[in-house]
């Protein structure tokens, strides 16, 4: 039987933009995050595609919000040859991500803490893999018991990120996968979009002013103005089916 590739070989594949099966990459993780990888961490293909888009958009200082085990951070760093930052609350995942980056020789900095510890002005690009859904998830859907459900926590985080996006300079880039989970100001435009792994991957660039208080909400393949959400919820619009975040977003801009 052929032996699995070493971390150095995997690193070389990623640096040269070649595919790496997730089952192969995930062998670098410890057992618990490995078995949950397909649900909680971006796939190699998604990370490589997002990194390619962001690099083409001129991104130099990228922050992954809710970076988990650092899978996206390491892949994006190796793919782009740039340092990549992540922010993560869980101490055990911070340690896991730092170990992963070290094994791969990736330039990754993982910041431990909440969004309140982040100076968003230090970054010219962001990656979001629906990082706030866990605030509202059922217990069996959360990664572990150390992250209790919290509507207040959800509202705090999505409003924090909306402030980041409104304050960002023109040309700032962002990739969302399976939705940001919050409001995206109308000053941001979708430049690229595709479905990978059954979920929507979008590249956004800030192109306009922030005069409008309205914003867009990602609902699967749809981009819906937040001003329209209340009416859609009221009539149970089928486009909202299965999206547990929508009711939380109604009227968020006025809170």
DONUPA-600401 format. One record per residue: residue number from 1; residue in three letters; chain; y, z, x of N, C-alpha, C in turn. Coordinates in Angstrom, 3 decimals, always signed. Layout:
> resi/resn/chain/ny/nz/nx/cay/caz/cax/cy/cz/cx
> NUM/ALA/A/Y/Z/X/Y/Z/X/Y/Z/X
...
// end
This chain:
> resi/resn/chain/ny/nz/nx/cay/caz/cax/cy/cz/cx
> 1/UNK/A/-1.191/+0.000/+0.838/+0.000/+0.000/+0.000/+1.249/+0.000/+0.879
> 2/UNK/A/+2.229/-0.821/+0.488/+3.465/-0.913/+1.252/+4.274/+0.363/+1.075
> 3/UNK/A/+4.801/+0.889/+2.165/+5.569/+2.129/+2.093/+6.938/+1.849/+1.475
> 4/UNK/A/+7.519/+2.830/+0.762/+8.835/+2.625/+0.155/+9.907/+2.484/+1.232
> 5/UNK/A/+11.003/+1.822/+0.911/+12.069/+1.654/+1.904/+12.693/+2.997/+2.273
> 6/UNK/A/+13.138/+3.106/+3.483/+13.794/+4.316/+3.964/+15.219/+4.369/+3.430
> 7/UNK/A/+15.891/+5.531/+3.509/+17.301/+5.588/+3.116/+18.160/+4.581/+3.881
> 8/UNK/A/+17.864/+4.389/+5.176/+18.637/+3.426/+5.970/+18.435/+2.003/+5.450
> 9/UNK/A/+17.212/+1.671/+5.042/+16.940/+0.333/+4.505/+17.628/+0.136/+3.155
> 10/UNK/A/+17.604/+1.173/+2.312/+18.290/+1.097/+1.024/+19.786/+0.932/+1.244
> 11/UNK/A/+20.327/+1.683/+2.187/+21.741/+1.570/+2.515/+22.091/+0.158/+2.954
> 12/UNK/A/+21.253/-0.441/+3.781/+21.502/-1.799/+4.261/+21.475/-2.802/+3.112
> 13/UNK/A/+20.550/-2.627/+2.174/+20.492/-3.511/+1.008/+21.779/-3.414/+0.189
> 14/UNK/A/+22.264/-2.203/+0.013/+23.474/-2.013/-0.789/+24.707/-2.552/-0.071
> 15/UNK/A/+24.772/-2.362/+1.234/+25.916/-2.866/+2.002/+25.996/-4.393/+1.962
> 16/UNK/A/+24.830/-5.027/+1.832/+24.787/-6.492/+1.823/+24.636/-7.041/+0.408
> 17/UNK/A/+24.919/-6.173/-0.574/+25.019/-6.576/-1.982/+23.710/-7.141/-2.541
> 18/UNK/A/+22.609/-6.629/-2.037/+21.313/-7.055/-2.565/+20.808/-6.049/-3.589
> 19/UNK/A/+19.962/-6.486/-4.524/+19.494/-5.577/-5.576/+18.547/-4.508/-5.030
> 20/UNK/A/+18.612/-3.346/-5.650/+17.697/-2.242/-5.352/+17.176/-1.722/-6.691
> 21/UNK/A/+15.874/-1.725/-6.921/+15.358/-1.196/-8.187/+15.739/+0.280/-8.355
> 22/UNK/A/+16.077/+0.664/-9.568/+16.447/+2.057/-9.805/+15.317/+3.012/-9.441
> 23/UNK/A/+14.080/+2.604/-9.682/+12.953/+3.473/-9.350/+12.892/+3.750/-7.852
> 24/UNK/A/+13.300/+2.769/-7.055/+13.325/+2.941/-5.600/+14.488/+3.835/-5.197
> 25/UNK/A/+15.670/+3.543/-5.721/+16.844/+4.352/-5.375/+16.645/+5.806/-5.789
> 26/UNK/A/+16.112/+6.011/-6.980/+16.018/+7.367/-7.516/+15.026/+8.242/-6.764
> 27/UNK/A/+14.202/+7.653/-5.926/+13.324/+8.466/-5.077/+14.130/+9.279/-4.068
> 28/UNK/A/+15.391/+8.922/-3.875/+16.258/+9.683/-2.980/+16.740/+10.981/-3.629
> 29/UNK/A/+16.583/+11.088/-4.955/+17.041/+12.257/-5.694/+15.938/+13.311/-5.769
> 30/UNK/A/+16.331/+14.540/-5.982/+15.333/+15.577/-6.196/+14.733/+15.428/-7.596
> 31/UNK/A/+13.591/+16.084/-7.873/+12.811/+15.770/-9.082/+13.565/+15.847/-10.406
> 32/UNK/A/+14.322/+16.907/-10.634/+14.958/+17.059/-11.950/+15.950/+15.941/-12.253
> 33/UNK/A/+16.919/+15.657/-11.382/+17.825/+14.532/-11.679/+17.143/+13.179/-11.641
> 34/UNK/A/+16.044/+13.072/-10.892/+15.337/+11.789/-10.824/+14.759/+11.405/-12.181
> 35/UNK/A/+14.114/+12.357/-12.866/+13.464/+12.019/-14.132/+14.488/+11.773/-15.236
> 36/UNK/A/+15.716/+12.229/-15.049/+16.755/+12.038/-16.061/+17.709/+10.899/-15.710
> 37/UNK/A/+17.426/+10.213/-14.645/+18.373/+9.235/-14.118/+18.747/+8.156/-15.122
> 38/UNK/A/+17.775/+7.629/-15.838/+18.057/+6.504/-16.733/+18.989/+6.897/-17.873
> 39/UNK/A/+19.051/+8.184/-18.205/+19.916/+8.642/-19.291/+21.286/+9.093/-18.822
> 40/UNK/A/+21.362/+9.627/-17.601/+22.591/+10.302/-17.183/+23.370/+9.606/-16.072
> 41/UNK/A/+22.717/+8.785/-15.251/+23.428/+8.190/-14.117/+23.488/+6.678/-14.278
> 42/UNK/A/+24.540/+6.084/-13.772/+24.683/+4.630/-13.818/+23.551/+3.970/-13.053
> 43/UNK/A/+23.071/+2.840/-13.568/+22.045/+2.087/-12.858/+22.634/+1.449/-11.613
> 44/UNK/A/+21.774/+1.041/-10.704/+22.238/+0.355/-9.497/+23.003/-0.909/-9.872
> 45/UNK/A/+22.481/-1.668/-10.817/+23.142/-2.919/-11.203/+24.531/-2.668/-11.776
> 46/UNK/A/+24.654/-1.648/-12.619/+25.964/-1.319/-13.188/+26.927/-0.901/-12.086
> 47/UNK/A/+26.465/-0.032/-11.182/+27.334/+0.442/-10.096/+27.758/-0.702/-9.183
> 48/UNK/A/+26.838/-1.599/-8.851/+27.182/-2.729/-7.996/+28.175/-3.665/-8.682
> 49/UNK/A/+27.970/-3.910/-9.972/+28.873/-4.795/-10.708/+30.259/-4.178/-10.824
> 50/UNK/A/+30.319/-2.906/-11.195/+31.609/-2.223/-11.318/+32.344/-2.209/-9.982
> 51/UNK/A/+31.612/-1.930/-8.908/+32.223/-1.906/-7.584/+32.758/-3.281/-7.210
> 52/UNK/A/+32.012/-4.327/-7.516/+32.462/-5.687/-7.206/+33.746/-6.017/-7.977
> 53/UNK/A/+33.792/-5.665/-9.248/+34.984/-5.917/-10.051/+36.190/-5.158/-9.508
> 54/UNK/A/+35.990/-3.882/-9.193/+37.099/-3.053/-8.724/+37.605/-3.516/-7.354
> 55/UNK/A/+36.679/-3.904/-6.492/+37.080/-4.411/-5.182/+37.918/-5.680/-5.336
> 56/UNK/A/+37.483/-6.581/-6.221/+38.235/-7.816/-6.458/+39.617/-7.522/-7.053
> 57/UNK/A/+39.721/-6.391/-7.768/+40.999/-6.000/-8.363/+41.909/-5.285/-7.368
> 58/UNK/A/+41.418/-5.097/-6.143/+42.240/-4.491/-5.102/+42.113/-2.990/-4.982
> 59/UNK/A/+41.109/-2.402/-5.619/+40.950/-0.950/-5.584/+40.629/-0.470/-4.170
> 60/UNK/A/+41.319/+0.570/-3.759/+41.110/+1.155/-2.435/+40.735/+2.637/-2.508
> 61/UNK/A/+41.222/+3.322/-3.540/+40.968/+4.757/-3.703/+40.424/+4.981/-5.113
> 62/UNK/A/+39.104/+5.039/-5.213/+38.391/+5.071/-6.492/+37.886/+6.478/-6.785
> 63/UNK/A/+38.100/+6.934/-8.021/+37.597/+8.233/-8.478/+36.613/+8.035/-9.616
> 64/UNK/A/+35.404/+8.591/-9.460/+34.399/+8.615/-10.515/+34.525/+9.952/-11.232
> 65/UNK/A/+34.862/+9.907/-12.526/+35.083/+11.127/-13.307/+33.768/+11.560/-13.951
> 66/UNK/A/+33.310/+12.759/-13.565/+31.995/+13.236/-14.006/+30.922/+12.572/-13.171
> 67/UNK/A/+30.975/+12.785/-11.856/+30.184/+11.977/-10.916/+28.716/+12.377/-10.807
> 68/UNK/A/+28.316/+13.497/-11.431/+26.902/+13.846/-11.465/+26.279/+13.982/-10.096
> 69/UNK/A/+25.172/+13.261/-9.872/+24.471/+13.321/-8.583/+25.093/+12.391/-7.539
> 70/UNK/A/+26.179/+11.715/-7.903/+26.856/+10.849/-6.937/+26.214/+9.489/-6.742
> 71/UNK/A/+25.360/+9.090/-7.671/+24.684/+7.794/-7.530/+25.709/+6.657/-7.528
> 72/UNK/A/+26.618/+6.666/-8.513/+27.642/+5.625/-8.541/+28.506/+5.683/-7.290
> 73/UNK/A/+28.936/+6.883/-6.896/+29.837/+7.017/-5.750/+29.230/+6.417/-4.489
> 74/UNK/A/+27.971/+6.751/-4.209/+27.336/+6.246/-2.994/+27.170/+4.733/-3.034
> 75/UNK/A/+26.733/+4.220/-4.176/+26.529/+2.770/-4.287/+27.866/+2.044/-4.172
> 76/UNK/A/+28.899/+2.556/-4.849/+30.214/+1.908/-4.798/+30.795/+1.954/-3.389
> 77/UNK/A/+30.602/+3.063/-2.686/+31.104/+3.163/-1.324/+30.425/+2.154/-0.405
> 78/UNK/A/+29.102/+2.084/-0.483/+28.365/+1.158/+0.379/+28.663/-0.297/+0.015
> 79/UNK/A/+28.860/-0.567/-1.264/+29.118/-1.936/-1.714/+30.511/-2.412/-1.316
> 80/UNK/A/+31.462/-1.483/-1.283/+32.855/-1.857/-1.045/+33.333/-1.593/+0.382
> 81/UNK/A/+32.563/-0.795/+1.143/+32.971/-0.345/+2.478/+34.214/+0.534/+2.435
> 82/UNK/A/+34.465/+1.179/+1.275/+35.589/+2.094/+1.119/+35.066/+3.497/+0.814
> 83/UNK/A/+35.875/+4.489/+1.134/+35.568/+5.847/+0.693/+35.732/+5.916/-0.818
> 84/UNK/A/+34.821/+6.646/-1.483/+34.874/+6.832/-2.930/+34.841/+8.325/-3.223
> 85/UNK/A/+35.649/+8.732/-4.184/+35.719/+10.128/-4.592/+35.016/+10.335/-5.936
> 86/UNK/A/+34.491/+11.521/-6.136/+33.949/+11.914/-7.427/+34.422/+13.311/-7.760
> 87/UNK/A/+34.465/+13.633/-9.060/+34.765/+14.997/-9.489/+33.647/+15.441/-10.423
> 88/UNK/A/+33.117/+16.632/-10.157/+31.946/+17.133/-10.887/+32.046/+18.651/-11.037
> 89/UNK/A/+31.704/+19.150/-12.225/+31.778/+20.578/-12.514/+30.589/+21.373/-11.975
> 90/UNK/A/+29.403/+20.782/-12.018/+28.192/+21.547/-11.726/+27.956/+21.649/-10.216
> 91/UNK/A/+27.843/+22.871/-9.734/+27.665/+23.100/-8.299/+26.386/+22.451/-7.782
> 92/UNK/A/+25.301/+22.544/-8.550/+24.030/+21.979/-8.078/+24.109/+20.455/-7.947
> 93/UNK/A/+24.862/+19.798/-8.833/+24.996/+18.345/-8.743/+25.961/+17.948/-7.631
> 94/UNK/A/+26.956/+18.777/-7.382/+27.853/+18.528/-6.251/+27.047/+18.535/-4.948
> 95/UNK/A/+26.178/+19.530/-4.795/+25.338/+19.606/-3.592/+24.397/+18.408/-3.508
> 96/UNK/A/+23.813/+18.035/-4.640/+22.896/+16.884/-4.680/+23.624/+15.608/-4.252
> 97/UNK/A/+24.827/+15.412/-4.753/+25.563/+14.179/-4.453/+25.991/+14.117/-2.997
> 98/UNK/A/+26.350/+15.267/-2.438/+26.731/+15.277/-1.024/+25.528/+14.993/-0.137
> 99/UNK/A/+24.367/+15.514/-0.512/+23.139/+15.244/+0.247/+22.778/+13.758/+0.165
> 100/UNK/A/+22.902/+13.188/-1.045/+22.596/+11.764/-1.237/+23.486/+10.897/-0.364
> 101/UNK/A/+24.785/+11.165/-0.369/+25.717/+10.373/+0.434/+25.399/+10.486/+1.918
> 102/UNK/A/+25.042/+11.686/+2.351/+24.710/+11.886/+3.761/+23.465/+11.099/+4.145
> 103/UNK/A/+22.456/+11.099/+3.275/+21.218/+10.372/+3.573/+21.462/+8.869/+3.682
> 104/UNK/A/+22.390/+8.371/+2.862/+22.668/+6.931/+2.840/+23.759/+6.520/+3.826
> 105/UNK/A/+24.445/+7.484/+4.398/+25.554/+7.152/+5.280/+26.741/+6.585/+4.531
> 106/UNK/A/+26.933/+7.045/+3.284/+28.034/+6.558/+2.450/+29.253/+7.456/+2.612
> 107/UNK/A/+30.423/+6.847/+2.604/+31.676/+7.609/+2.682/+32.052/+8.085/+1.284
> 108/UNK/A/+31.645/+9.306/+0.969/+31.842/+9.862/-0.366/+32.427/+11.261/-0.241
> 109/UNK/A/+33.414/+11.554/-1.077/+33.999/+12.895/-1.162/+33.810/+13.382/-2.598
> 110/UNK/A/+33.072/+14.471/-2.772/+32.855/+15.026/-4.094/+33.705/+16.284/-4.251
> 111/UNK/A/+34.581/+16.263/-5.241/+35.457/+17.384/-5.536/+34.809/+18.217/-6.640
> 112/UNK/A/+34.653/+19.498/-6.400/+34.011/+20.361/-7.384/+35.070/+21.022/-8.251
> 113/UNK/A/+34.957/+20.840/-9.574/+35.898/+21.488/-10.467/+36.197/+20.644/-11.692
> 114/UNK/A/+37.169/+21.104/-12.472/+37.565/+20.425/-13.700/+38.614/+19.359/-13.412
> 115/UNK/A/+38.987/+18.624/-14.447/+40.017/+17.592/-14.278/+41.362/+18.191/-13.909
> 116/UNK/A/+41.559/+19.459/-14.239/+42.833/+20.112/-13.916/+43.044/+20.256/-12.410
> 117/UNK/A/+41.977/+20.130/-11.633/+42.087/+20.255/-10.176/+42.452/+18.928/-9.511
> 118/UNK/A/+42.540/+17.860/-10.303/+42.713/+16.509/-9.755/+44.162/+16.052/-9.837
> 119/UNK/A/+44.653/+15.503/-8.745/+45.939/+14.807/-8.731/+45.646/+13.319/-8.893
> 120/UNK/A/+45.725/+12.848/-10.128/+45.331/+11.466/-10.420/+46.211/+10.449/-9.716
> 121/UNK/A/+47.409/+10.831/-9.325/+48.316/+9.885/-8.664/+47.814/+9.480/-7.286
> 122/UNK/A/+46.811/+10.202/-6.760/+46.255/+9.875/-5.449/+45.259/+8.716/-5.504
> 123/UNK/A/+44.949/+8.234/-6.722/+43.928/+7.196/-6.888/+44.522/+5.949/-7.529
> 124/UNK/A/+43.986/+4.796/-7.110/+44.446/+3.538/-7.702/+43.400/+2.918/-8.620
> 125/UNK/A/+42.314/+3.652/-8.863/+41.247/+3.121/-9.714/+40.347/+4.266/-10.169
> 126/UNK/A/+39.692/+4.047/-11.310/+38.849/+5.071/-11.918/+37.579/+4.444/-12.482
> 127/UNK/A/+36.509/+5.263/-12.538/+35.267/+4.853/-13.183/+34.880/+5.944/-14.172
> 128/UNK/A/+34.552/+5.517/-15.404/+34.153/+6.446/-16.456/+32.857/+5.956/-17.098
> 129/UNK/A/+31.809/+6.756/-17.017/+30.564/+6.480/-17.737/+30.489/+7.498/-18.875
> 130/UNK/A/+31.302/+7.253/-19.910/+31.330/+8.090/-21.111/+31.202/+9.577/-20.754
> 131/UNK/A/+32.108/+10.102/-19.907/+31.883/+11.417/-19.311/+32.106/+12.610/-20.228
> 132/UNK/A/+32.723/+12.394/-21.396/+33.093/+13.531/-22.232/+32.167/+13.751/-23.425
> 133/UNK/A/+31.211/+12.851/-23.625/+30.321/+12.953/-24.783/+29.520/+14.250/-24.770
> 134/UNK/A/+29.225/+14.766/-23.584/+28.397/+15.959/-23.496/+29.074/+17.174/-24.117
> 135/UNK/A/+30.397/+17.158/-24.183/+31.117/+18.245/-24.839/+30.683/+18.416/-26.296
> 136/UNK/A/+30.306/+17.306/-26.934/+30.001/+17.313/-28.359/+28.522/+17.113/-28.654
> 137/UNK/A/+27.709/+17.019/-27.604/+26.283/+16.706/-27.787/+25.492/+17.912/-28.276
> 138/UNK/A/+24.374/+17.617/-28.921/+23.435/+18.675/-29.285/+22.829/+19.261/-28.009
> 139/UNK/A/+22.285/+20.469/-28.122/+21.778/+21.158/-26.931/+20.744/+20.332/-26.180
> 140/UNK/A/+19.844/+19.663/-26.903/+18.782/+18.901/-26.243/+19.315/+17.634/-25.571
> 141/UNK/A/+20.555/+17.239/-25.901/+21.130/+16.033/-25.316/+21.983/+16.338/-24.086
> 142/UNK/A/+22.283/+17.616/-23.839/+23.081/+17.978/-22.679/+22.182/+18.094/-21.454
> 143/UNK/A/+22.788/+17.872/-20.291/+21.989/+17.861/-19.060/+21.347/+19.208/-18.807
> 144/UNK/A/+22.080/+20.277/-19.034/+21.501/+21.611/-18.900/+22.336/+22.599/-19.707
> 145/UNK/A/+21.869/+23.844/-19.755/+22.510/+24.858/-20.587/+23.815/+25.366/-19.999
> 146/UNK/A/+24.138/+24.963/-18.767/+25.357/+25.431/-18.128/+26.598/+24.700/-18.645
> 147/UNK/A/+26.405/+23.743/-19.524/+27.520/+22.970/-20.067/+27.528/+23.137/-21.581
> 148/UNK/A/+28.140/+24.205/-22.104/+28.106/+24.450/-23.544/+28.949/+23.447/-24.310
> 149/UNK/A/+28.554/+23.177/-25.542/+29.336/+22.284/-26.391/+30.701/+22.899/-26.653
> 150/UNK/A/+31.735/+22.060/-26.659/+33.090/+22.571/-26.850/+34.007/+21.459/-27.343
> 151/UNK/A/+34.419/+21.553/-28.601/+35.377/+20.586/-29.121/+36.690/+20.703/-28.359
> 152/UNK/A/+37.120/+21.947/-28.093/+38.368/+22.154/-27.358/+38.285/+21.546/-25.955
> 153/UNK/A/+37.129/+21.700/-25.289/+36.950/+21.117/-23.968/+37.030/+19.603/-24.019
> 154/UNK/A/+36.420/+19.012/-25.050/+36.467/+17.563/-25.224/+37.913/+17.086/-25.411
> 155/UNK/A/+38.634/+17.731/-26.330/+40.010/+17.321/-26.596/+40.883/+17.481/-25.360
> 156/UNK/A/+40.675/+18.548/-24.620/+41.457/+18.779/-23.403/+41.224/+17.655/-22.399
> 157/UNK/A/+39.959/+17.295/-22.171/+39.647/+16.291/-21.153/+40.134/+14.904/-21.538
> 158/UNK/A/+39.938/+14.502/-22.801/+40.362/+13.147/-23.168/+41.885/+13.040/-23.169
> 159/UNK/A/+42.569/+14.110/-23.538/+44.034/+14.059/-23.488/+44.536/+14.060/-22.050
> 160/UNK/A/+43.838/+14.790/-21.167/+44.204/+14.773/-19.749/+44.109/+13.365/-19.188
> 161/UNK/A/+42.997/+12.682/-19.469/+42.820/+11.324/-18.955/+43.825/+10.369/-19.579
> 162/UNK/A/+44.134/+10.543/-20.853/+45.147/+9.667/-21.458/+46.485/+9.843/-20.746
> 163/UNK/A/+46.825/+11.058/-20.374/+48.066/+11.271/-19.611/+47.995/+10.577/-18.260
> 164/UNK/A/+46.823/+10.659/-17.606/+46.653/+9.939/-16.338/+46.942/+8.455/-16.525
> 165/UNK/A/+46.353/+7.876/-17.570/+46.458/+6.428/-17.781/+47.885/+6.017/-18.116
> 166/UNK/A/+48.593/+6.853/-18.853/+49.985/+6.529/-19.191/+50.892/+6.656/-17.965
> 167/UNK/A/+50.560/+7.572/-17.064/+51.392/+7.778/-15.876/+51.059/+6.822/-14.739
> 168/UNK/A/+49.919/+6.156/-14.814/+49.463/+5.286/-13.723/+50.414/+4.107/-13.538
> 169/UNK/A/+50.621/+3.671/-12.300/+51.486/+2.509/-12.057/+50.818/+1.203/-12.479
> 170/UNK/A/+51.617/+0.192/-12.671/+51.084/-1.134/-12.991/+50.107/-1.569/-11.901
> 171/UNK/A/+49.029/-2.227/-12.318/+48.028/-2.707/-11.377/+46.878/-1.749/-11.160
> 172/UNK/A/+46.993/-0.516/-11.660/+45.876/+0.428/-11.552/+44.675/-0.142/-12.297
> 173/UNK/A/+43.491/+0.049/-11.739/+42.265/-0.514/-12.311/+41.358/+0.598/-12.832
> 174/UNK/A/+40.530/+0.249/-13.798/+39.589/+1.201/-14.381/+38.375/+0.435/-14.895
> 175/UNK/A/+37.200/+1.007/-14.696/+35.988/+0.484/-15.327/+35.432/+1.556/-16.250
> 176/UNK/A/+35.109/+1.146/-17.479/+34.442/+2.031/-18.413/+33.050/+1.472/-18.713
> 177/UNK/A/+32.074/+2.367/-18.827/+30.709/+1.960/-19.176/+30.242/+2.838/-20.325
> 178/UNK/A/+29.762/+2.202/-21.386/+29.375/+2.917/-22.599/+30.566/+3.686/-23.158
> 179/UNK/A/+31.774/+3.188/-22.910/+32.982/+3.767/-23.448/+33.574/+4.865/-22.579
> 180/UNK/A/+34.900/+4.962/-22.631/+35.592/+6.073/-21.981/+35.358/+7.361/-22.752
> 181/UNK/A/+35.277/+7.261/-24.087/+35.142/+8.450/-24.910/+36.477/+9.008/-25.336
> 182/UNK/A/+37.565/+8.328/-24.990/+38.904/+8.764/-25.358/+39.800/+7.573/-25.638
> 183/UNK/A/+41.070/+7.848/-25.812/+42.062/+6.824/-26.141/+42.534/+6.109/-24.876
> 184/UNK/A/+42.659/+4.792/-24.968/+43.144/+3.979/-23.854/+44.473/+3.349/-24.274
> 185/UNK/A/+45.570/+3.713/-23.610/+46.888/+3.188/-24.007/+46.914/+1.659/-24.049
> 186/UNK/A/+47.776/+1.132/-24.919/+47.870/-0.318/-25.093/+48.410/-1.025/-23.860
> 187/UNK/A/+48.919/-0.260/-22.889/+49.400/-0.856/-21.638/+48.261/-1.354/-20.752
> 188/UNK/A/+47.012/-0.988/-21.105/+45.837/-1.404/-20.342/+45.179/-2.606/-21.007
> 189/UNK/A/+44.828/-3.602/-20.201/+44.228/-4.838/-20.712/+42.821/-5.017/-20.161
> 190/UNK/A/+41.922/-5.514/-20.990/+40.564/-5.817/-20.542/+40.580/-7.134/-19.767
> 191/UNK/A/+40.108/-7.089/-18.528/+40.065/-8.276/-17.681/+38.670/-8.892/-17.628
> 192/UNK/A/+37.650/-8.059/-17.692/+36.261/-8.523/-17.675/+35.452/-7.632/-18.597
> 193/UNK/A/+34.402/-8.205/-19.179/+33.532/-7.425/-20.061/+32.155/-8.066/-20.097
> 194/UNK/A/+31.119/-7.233/-20.069/+29.767/-7.739/-20.206/+28.855/-6.596/-20.644
> 195/UNK/A/+27.712/-6.951/-21.173/+26.718/-5.950/-21.566/+25.671/-5.850/-20.468
> 196/UNK/A/+25.472/-4.632/-19.975/+24.436/-4.356/-18.983/+23.640/-3.142/-19.439
> 197/UNK/A/+22.328/-3.248/-19.401/+21.505/-2.122/-19.805/+21.727/-1.704/-21.243
> 198/UNK/A/+22.175/-2.631/-22.074/+22.386/-2.346/-23.479/+23.729/-1.737/-23.809
> 199/UNK/A/+24.580/-1.493/-22.797/+25.891/-0.886/-23.034/+27.004/-1.770/-22.475
> 200/UNK/A/+28.208/-1.561/-22.988/+29.353/-2.392/-22.628/+29.996/-1.903/-21.336
> 201/UNK/A/+30.168/-2.819/-20.395/+30.880/-2.558/-19.150/+32.187/-3.337/-19.209
> 202/UNK/A/+33.319/-2.621/-18.979/+34.626/-3.268/-19.064/+35.470/-2.932/-17.845
> 203/UNK/A/+36.173/-3.942/-17.335/+37.200/-3.750/-16.319/+38.557/-3.815/-17.008
> 204/UNK/A/+39.361/-2.769/-16.805/+40.704/-2.691/-17.364/+41.718/-2.676/-16.220
> 205/UNK/A/+42.866/-3.323/-16.438/+43.984/-3.262/-15.499/+45.235/-2.877/-16.285
> 206/UNK/A/+46.044/-1.984/-15.716/+47.293/-1.635/-16.388/+48.293/-2.754/-16.153
> 207/UNK/A/+48.740/-3.361/-17.262/+49.607/-4.531/-17.168/+50.970/-4.332/-17.814
> 208/UNK/A/+51.102/-3.373/-18.747/+52.336/-3.279/-19.516/+52.956/-1.900/-19.495
> 209/UNK/A/+53.950/-1.728/-20.366/+54.665/-0.450/-20.461/+53.935/+0.473/-21.429
> 210/UNK/A/+54.349/+1.726/-21.444/+53.720/+2.718/-22.309/+54.641/+3.122/-23.451
> 211/UNK/A/+55.361/+2.150/-24.000/+56.277/+2.442/-25.092/+55.538/+2.838/-26.370
> 212/UNK/A/+54.388/+2.220/-26.613/+53.641/+2.497/-27.841/+52.841/+3.793/-27.712
> 213/UNK/A/+52.849/+4.586/-28.788/+52.031/+5.801/-28.824/+50.602/+5.498/-29.259
> 214/UNK/A/+50.387/+4.273/-29.761/+49.048/+3.903/-30.199/+48.155/+3.654/-28.985
> 215/UNK/A/+46.865/+3.557/-29.228/+45.896/+3.356/-28.151/+44.662/+2.686/-28.725
> 216/UNK/A/+43.813/+2.205/-27.823/+42.547/+1.594/-28.218/+41.407/+2.588/-28.043
> 217/UNK/A/+40.411/+2.460/-28.920/+39.174/+3.233/-28.815/+38.026/+2.252/-28.666
> 218/UNK/A/+37.156/+2.482/-27.697/+35.973/+1.643/-27.523/+34.867/+2.125/-28.446
> 219/UNK/A/+34.433/+1.262/-29.325/+33.324/+1.565/-30.232/+32.295/+0.457/-30.057
> 220/UNK/A/+31.338/+0.714/-29.161/+30.340/-0.300/-28.820/+31.060/-1.563/-28.330
> 221/UNK/A/+30.853/-2.696/-29.005/+31.493/-3.934/-28.543/+32.911/-4.093/-29.083
> 222/UNK/A/+33.348/-3.174/-29.937/+34.652/-3.293/-30.577/+35.714/-2.474/-29.848
> 223/UNK/A/+36.948/-2.976/-29.859/+38.121/-2.236/-29.393/+39.024/-2.053/-30.600
> 224/UNK/A/+39.177/-0.801/-31.037/+39.845/-0.518/-32.307/+41.112/+0.290/-32.062
> 225/UNK/A/+42.265/-0.149/-32.584/+43.477/+0.661/-32.465/+43.271/+2.032/-33.108
> 226/UNK/A/+43.714/+3.078/-32.434/+43.483/+4.424/-32.956/+44.162/+4.628/-34.303
> 227/UNK/A/+45.264/+3.901/-34.553/+45.946/+4.025/-35.839/+45.063/+3.554/-36.999
> 228/UNK/A/+44.059/+2.744/-36.697/+43.171/+2.219/-37.739/+41.969/+3.119/-38.001
> 229/UNK/A/+41.739/+4.078/-37.116/+40.499/+4.845/-37.202/+40.389/+5.699/-38.456
> 230/UNK/A/+41.485/+6.330/-38.849/+41.421/+7.225/-40.009/+40.944/+6.478/-41.249
> 231/UNK/A/+41.502/+5.283/-41.468/+41.098/+4.496/-42.633/+39.650/+4.052/-42.515
> 232/UNK/A/+39.223/+3.704/-41.297/+37.844/+3.256/-41.100/+36.851/+4.393/-41.335
> 233/UNK/A/+37.214/+5.591/-40.863/+36.345/+6.744/-41.095/+36.242/+7.036/-42.584
> 234/UNK/A/+37.384/+6.937/-43.269/+37.431/+7.262/-44.689/+36.520/+6.358/-45.507
> 235/UNK/A/+36.488/+5.082/-45.162/+35.661/+4.139/-45.930/+34.278/+3.942/-45.298
> 236/UNK/A/+34.003/+4.719/-44.242/+32.703/+4.640/-43.554/+32.411/+3.217/-43.069
> 237/UNK/A/+33.353/+2.681/-42.349/+33.211/+1.339/-41.787/+31.940/+1.265/-40.952
> 238/UNK/A/+31.091/+0.233/-41.175/+29.819/+0.143/-40.444/+29.967/+0.016/-38.936
> 239/UNK/A/+31.144/-0.381/-38.454/+31.346/-0.474/-37.014/+31.314/+0.894/-36.337
> 240/UNK/A/+31.512/+1.951/-37.110/+31.529/+3.302/-36.555/+30.166/+3.972/-36.612
> 241/UNK/A/+29.179/+3.308/-37.157/+27.863/+3.911/-37.328/+27.280/+4.378/-36.000
> 242/UNK/A/+26.833/+5.620/-35.989/+26.165/+6.158/-34.814/+27.093/+6.640/-33.721
> 243/UNK/A/+28.414/+6.614/-33.937/+29.349/+7.065/-32.910/+29.914/+8.419/-33.303
> 244/UNK/A/+29.399/+9.472/-32.698/+29.762/+10.835/-33.078/+31.144/+11.248/-32.591
> 245/UNK/A/+31.752/+10.444/-31.703/+33.055/+10.826/-31.170/+34.213/+10.408/-32.059
> 246/UNK/A/+33.986/+9.467/-32.956/+35.098/+8.837/-33.648/+35.926/+9.836/-34.450
> 247/UNK/A/+35.283/+10.688/-35.218/+36.041/+11.619/-36.042/+36.915/+12.528/-35.192
> 248/UNK/A/+36.472/+12.838/-33.976/+37.263/+13.692/-33.092/+38.523/+12.964/-32.612
> 249/UNK/A/+38.475/+11.660/-32.574/+39.592/+10.896/-32.033/+40.668/+10.588/-33.068
> 250/UNK/A/+40.341/+10.747/-34.346/+41.309/+10.464/-35.401/+42.482/+11.438/-35.292
> 251/UNK/A/+43.664/+10.897/-35.141/+44.866/+11.727/-35.079/+45.067/+12.436/-33.759
> 252/UNK/A/+44.251/+12.139/-32.742/+44.368/+12.842/-31.474/+45.745/+12.670/-30.849
> 253/UNK/A/+46.328/+11.491/-31.008/+47.623/+11.244/-30.396/+48.734/+12.116/-30.944
> 254/UNK/A/+48.532/+12.693/-32.145/+49.581/+13.526/-32.733/+49.378/+15.005/-32.432
> 255/UNK/A/+48.278/+15.373/-31.760/+47.990/+16.789/-31.514/+48.807/+17.330/-30.369
// end
